[in-house]
């Protein structure tokens, strides 16, 4: 398997770590913000503190949130998991070379068959990493619980990927 293909497949498992819980209400973040853009006061606490994710925040603020909050945490996690494969993590990792507005438009579709995530069976180490590290981190960054199939609420792979059942 070529490096580019394995990289895309690994990223394709990015939100698949919920293994049996691939729903989620997490909206896809917007592409990167314009250089020099600053978040609106709607998405920052008074006094200009940390950005907080809001599902209805303007796209430019979503992009700033992704750049300032998500990229540092997720880049580090992926690089710790596989420093060679994830030597460079950028917006294009999830949005693709053409910077699709939503990761679901770029990341590979995930497939469930007989109640199991096919990609987890094919790549158990990556699935474990996603389940144990990535999904909880992303849920925390977005201020959401990890996807719960009973309530169909929280961050799950359906927030970034198309799901085939």
N, C-alpha and C positions, 0 to 999 in steps of 0.2 A: 504494500500500500504506500503510495507516495506521501511525502511529508505534507503537501497541501491538502490532500484528501483526508489524511488522518487528523490534521489540524481542524478542518471543517467538521469532521465527524465528532471530534472531541468537543468542539464548540456546540455542535448539534445536540450533545447530551447536556449542555449547560444547565438547562432547567429541568432535565429529565430525572433528576435525582429523587424525585418523590416516588419513583419506581411504580407504585400502584396508584398514585394520586396525581394524575396529570390534568387537572383542571386548573383553576385559578382565575382570579379576576384582575390580575395585574395588568394594567394598560401598558402597551409598548411605549417606551420613551421615544422622544423626538430625536432627530439627528443633532449633530453638534451645533452649538450656538455660534453666532457671529463673533469675530474677534473683538474684544473690548466690551462685549455685552455684559450687563449686570442684571442680576435677578430682580424681579419686581418685588415690592414690599409685601405683596400678597403671599409670596412663598418664603419669606424670611421673617423670623420673629422680630418684634420691635427691637431696635438697637442694632439691627443688621447681623444678628447671630447666625447660627448654622442654618443651612437650607433644610427644609422639611418637605418630603414628597407629599403632594396633593394630586389626586387623580385629575382634578380639573384645572391645574395650574397651566399657564401658557406654555406652548411648545418650547419657546426659547428658555424658559426657566427649567423645563424638564431636561433640556440638553445641558444646561449649566449644572443641574443636580447630578446628572450622569457623569459629567466630566470631573466634578469636584468630589463627589461622594462615592459613586459606584466604581469608577475606573481605578482609583488607588487601591481599594480593598480587593476587588476582583482580580486586577492585574497581579497583585502580590500573591493572592491565593493560587492562581493558575501557574505562575512562575515557580512557586514553591512545589507545586504538584509535579510539574515537568518543565524544568528550566530550559531545556533545549526546544521542545515543541512550542512553548509559550514564551519564547525569548522576547517577542514583541506582541503586546496586547494593546489594541487601540480601538477607537470607535468602529473601525472597519471590521474588527473581529466579529461583531454581532450585526452590524448594518451592511456589511459587504463593501466591495470596492466602489460601488456607485452610491453608497450612503443611503440605502433605502430608509424611508422614514420610520419603519417599524421592523424590528428584528424578525417577526413572523414572515416578512416578505423575503428574507434572505436565508435564515437558518433552516437546516433540513427539517423535513416533517418527521415526526416520531410515530412509531407504529406499535399498537397494542394488539396482541394475538393471544387468545386463550387466557386473557387476564394478566398477561405479562408484557412488559415493555421489551420489545425485540432488541433494541439497542443496548439495554442493560445486560441481556444474556450474551450478546456479542462482545461487550466491553465492560466486564464486571468491575475492574479497578476504577475506571472513569465513573461508572454509575455510583459506586461507593463514595468516591470523592464528591460527586454532585450531591448525593443524599446527605452525607455527613457534614459537608463544609459549605458548598455553594448555595444550596437552597436556604439553609438557615441564615447565612449572611445576607443574601438578597432580601429575604423576608424582613430581617431586622432593618436593613437600609431603607426599605420602603415603608417601615412601620406597620407591617402586616404579619399575621401569623403564617406559619407554613401551611400550605394547602391541606385542608381536611376534607376527605371525600364524603363524610357524613353531612357536613354543612355546605360543602362546595364553596368555601370561602378561603381566602389566603393566597399566598404566592405559590404557584405551581408551574409546571412546564408549559401549560396552555397559555400562559402570559407571554411567552416568547416564541412558541412553536405551534405549528399546525399539528393536530393530533389525528391519526388514523386509527379508528377502532375496528 
